[in-house]
Amino acid sequence: ISQALTGELLEKGVELITTVRKNMKKKFISLWDRAMLKKRFIIETVNDQLKNISYIEHSRHRSAHGFMLNLLGGLIAYCLKDEKPSLNLTAQELALLDSTNIVFA
């Protein structure tokens, strides 16, 4: 990932968070960002389940109502699933979550 792309995204207000590779300079990332990088696989799994199992991703909806109905139906179907992946946050990560005032429902 080039520094030019990182700088361009940062100007737009998007912070790109990636793991540091061998040929990259070391950089400081917050504890929360480091914890989320470790949990990325589970986050990607949830996104995949929402798209493929709950059929949220659809390229052409015929109306805004159809889009919202499809989206809400997929989210409800996901919420009603018995076994969902979880982040399994440690006590330290939960404390960090509480201190940053990030709210997840």
C-alpha positions as CSV (number, residue, x, y, z in Angstrom):
1,I,0.0,0.0,0.0
2,S,1.7,3.2,-1.1
3,Q,2.1,6.2,1.1
4,A,0.5,8.3,-1.6
5,L,-2.7,6.3,-1.4
6,T,-2.6,6.4,2.4
7,G,-2.1,10.2,2.3
8,E,-4.9,10.6,-0.2
9,L,-7.3,8.6,2.0
10,L,-6.3,10.5,5.1
11,E,-7.1,13.8,3.4
12,K,-10.6,12.4,2.8
13,G,-10.9,11.4,6.5
14,V,-10.3,7.7,6.0
15,E,-7.6,6.1,8.1
16,L,-6.3,3.0,6.5
17,I,-5.2,0.4,9.1
18,T,-3.1,-2.6,7.9
19,T,-0.6,-4.9,9.3
20,V,3.1,-3.8,8.9
21,R,5.0,-6.0,6.4
22,K,8.7,-6.6,6.2
23,N,9.4,-3.9,3.7
24,M,7.3,-1.2,5.4
25,K,8.3,1.3,8.0
26,K,7.1,0.6,11.5
27,K,4.2,2.8,12.6
28,F,2.2,3.3,15.7
29,I,-1.3,2.0,15.8
30,S,-3.7,2.3,18.8
31,L,-4.5,-0.7,21.0
32,W,-8.1,-0.8,19.6
33,D,-6.9,-0.9,16.0
34,R,-4.4,-3.7,16.8
35,A,-7.2,-5.7,18.5
36,M,-9.5,-5.2,15.5
37,L,-6.7,-6.3,13.1
38,K,-6.5,-9.5,15.1
39,K,-10.3,-10.0,14.9
40,R,-10.4,-9.1,11.2
41,F,-11.1,-12.7,10.2
42,I,-14.3,-12.9,12.3
43,I,-15.4,-9.5,11.0
44,E,-14.9,-10.7,7.4
45,T,-16.9,-13.9,8.3
46,V,-19.8,-11.9,9.5
47,N,-19.8,-9.7,6.4
48,D,-19.7,-12.8,4.2
49,Q,-22.6,-14.4,6.1
50,L,-24.6,-11.3,5.7
51,K,-24.0,-11.1,2.0
52,N,-24.3,-14.8,1.1
53,I,-26.4,-16.5,3.7
54,S,-28.8,-13.6,4.4
55,Y,-28.8,-12.4,0.8
56,I,-28.2,-8.7,1.7
57,E,-26.0,-8.1,-1.3
58,H,-28.1,-7.5,-4.4
59,S,-26.9,-5.5,-7.4
60,R,-30.2,-4.1,-8.8
61,H,-33.3,-3.4,-6.7
62,R,-36.4,-2.2,-8.5
63,S,-37.3,0.3,-5.8
64,A,-36.1,1.9,-2.6
65,H,-38.8,-0.1,-0.7
66,G,-37.5,-3.3,-2.1
67,F,-34.0,-2.5,-1.1
68,M,-35.0,-1.7,2.5
69,L,-37.2,-4.8,2.7
70,N,-34.3,-7.0,1.5
71,L,-31.9,-5.3,3.9
72,L,-34.1,-5.6,6.9
73,G,-35.1,-9.1,6.1
74,G,-31.4,-10.2,5.8
75,L,-30.5,-8.5,9.1
76,I,-33.5,-10.1,10.9
77,A,-32.5,-13.5,9.5
78,Y,-29.0,-13.0,10.7
79,C,-30.1,-12.0,14.2
80,L,-32.3,-15.1,14.5
81,K,-29.4,-17.4,13.6
82,D,-28.5,-19.7,16.5
83,E,-24.8,-19.8,16.0
84,K,-23.1,-16.5,15.1
85,P,-19.4,-15.8,15.2
86,S,-18.3,-13.6,18.1
87,L,-15.2,-11.4,18.7
88,N,-14.4,-13.0,22.1
89,L,-13.0,-9.7,23.4
90,T,-10.6,-9.9,26.4
91,A,-11.2,-7.9,29.5
92,Q,-8.5,-5.4,28.4
93,E,-10.1,-4.9,25.0
94,L,-13.5,-4.4,26.7
95,A,-12.0,-1.8,29.0
96,L,-10.5,-0.1,26.0
97,L,-13.8,-0.2,24.2
98,D,-15.5,1.5,27.2
99,S,-12.8,4.2,27.4
100,T,-13.1,5.1,23.7
101,N,-16.9,5.5,23.9
102,I,-17.5,3.3,20.9
103,V,-21.0,1.8,21.0
104,F,-21.9,-1.5,19.4
105,A,-25.4,-2.9,19.6
